[in-house]
């Protein structure tokens, strides 16, 4: 059974390009071996991530994420059974939130800075869908 999990977290330390690349590299390696696909949006110390795959694999990965000392304030925004993957083209696509056109963020947020903690999981997922439609997601693997 396929599931999709959407969560948000904060970086414990100020994010650096090296830290983010480390997260993405380990994600891609782990995800490929475990049939997980998804996308990671990051910027301003916020991580918004959607992961898809088998229920056991997604649940195990989320357990690891919660225990990861690089994250804090980890909150599930949505968890659902799905009939097909939405992010199947990425072992872990990426979007830098600080590089987005503010008008895209304003479409889904009260301010031009995205705060997934203050919107519903449905709104956050709609943003991810728009990012896919506008080819804002990179790192196809």
N, C-alpha and C positions, 0 to 999 in steps of 0.2 A: 504494500500500500504506500502510495506517495503522499507526502505531506510538505507543507511550506510553513516555515517559521520566520517571523519578522521580529527583530528585537532592536533595541537601542542601548548604547552604553556610553560612558564617558571614559576618556583616557586618564589614567592615574597621573601620568607625567605629561608635560607639554609634548605634543606629537612632533616627531621629526620625520623627514623623508625616509631615513634608514629604518626607523621603527615601523612605519607603515609598510614599507617594502618587505620587511621581515614577516609581518603579519600576512601580507598577500602571498608571498612565496610559500610559506608553510601551509596556508589555506589551499592553495592550488595543488600542492603535492598531496596533502591529506585527502582533499575532496576528490581528486581524480581516482585515487585508490579505493574510495568508499562510495562512489556513485553520487556524489553531492554536487549540486550546481548552485549558483547564486550570484549576488552582487553586494559589494561593500561601498557605501557612501561615507565619506569622512571629511572632516574639516572642523576647525574651531574646537577641537577636543571631543567632538561627537562622532560616534560610529553608528550608522544605521545599516543593518545587514539583513538581507533575505537569503535563506538557505532552503534548498529543496532536495528531496531524495526519499529513500525508504524511511519509514517511521523510526525504526531502531537506530539507524545511522544518524539521522537528524537529531534525535533525542540525545544520543551519546555525544555528538559534537557540541550541542548546546550546554551539556553538563561541563564539558571541557572549557567552553567560553566563560561560563560563570566562575569557574575556578581560576581562570587566567589572571595573574597578578597585574597585567597591564590595563585591565578594565575595572570599572566600578559602576555602581548604579545601573546594573544590567536589568532591563525590563522587557518582558515579552509584550509586543504590541499586537501580534496576531499569530494564530496557529490554526491550520486547517488542513483537512484531507483534500487532495487535489486529484483531478483526473489526468492532468498533463502538466509538464513543467512550463513555467513562463520564462525562466532564465537558463534554459537547457544549453545554450550556446557558450556558457561561461563556467569554467571550474571555479572562478571567482572574478567576475567583472569588477571594475572600480569606477568611482565617480568622486572627484574632489568637489565637495560642496562649495568651497570658497571660489571655485572657478565657474560656477553656474551663473547664468544670466539671472539677475535678481527678479525679473518678471516671472520666471518659471517658479521660483520659490514663493513669490507673493500670491501666485494662483492657489497655493495650498497652505499658506501660513498668514498669520496676522502681521508679521514683519518680514523684511527681506532676508533675515537670518533664520534658517530652518531650526526649529526646536521640536524634534519628534516627541519629546516628553509632553508637549502641550497640545498635540493633535492625536486623532484616533489612528489606529493601525490601518484602517481603510484609507484615510487621507495619505498616510505615508506610503502605502502601496500604490495609490494613484500617482503619486510623485514618481515612484520608480517606473511605473508604466510610461509616464510621459518622458522620462529620461531615456527609456528604450526607444520610444517613437522618434525622439529628436537626435538619436545616435550620440548621446552624451556618455554612454557607458563604453569604457575602453577595456582592453585586456582580454579580448576574446581568445580562448584557449580550448 
